[in-house]
């Protein structure tokens, strides 16, 4: 029996590197490879949760299981896996680490970005 495992995904976040003369922030993309992320097609139950959050115009394609201990900010971040670029949206759903038996305790939805 094979063990459940995730794949590495690249998380792209914006980091403010300075400000222009008008005071607007100048940002730079920062890429971080996150190992052992579960990727699964979005289920009917997930779609009901998203509908209850009233996220109009968003269409979740995949649900990501984020490993325990991850401290990255996944809100509105870009994610690269399967050779495509995706955008995370909605609230990151997080469970209590010690109460969840597997290696993942957060859930993030992604939509097609390209």
Secondary structure, DSSP 8 states (H G I E B T S, - for coil): ------EEEEEEEEEEEEE-TTS-EEEEEEEEEEEEEEEEE--HHHHHHHHHTT-TT----EEEEEETT-----TT-EEEETTEEEEEEEEEEE--GGG--SSEEEEEEEEE--
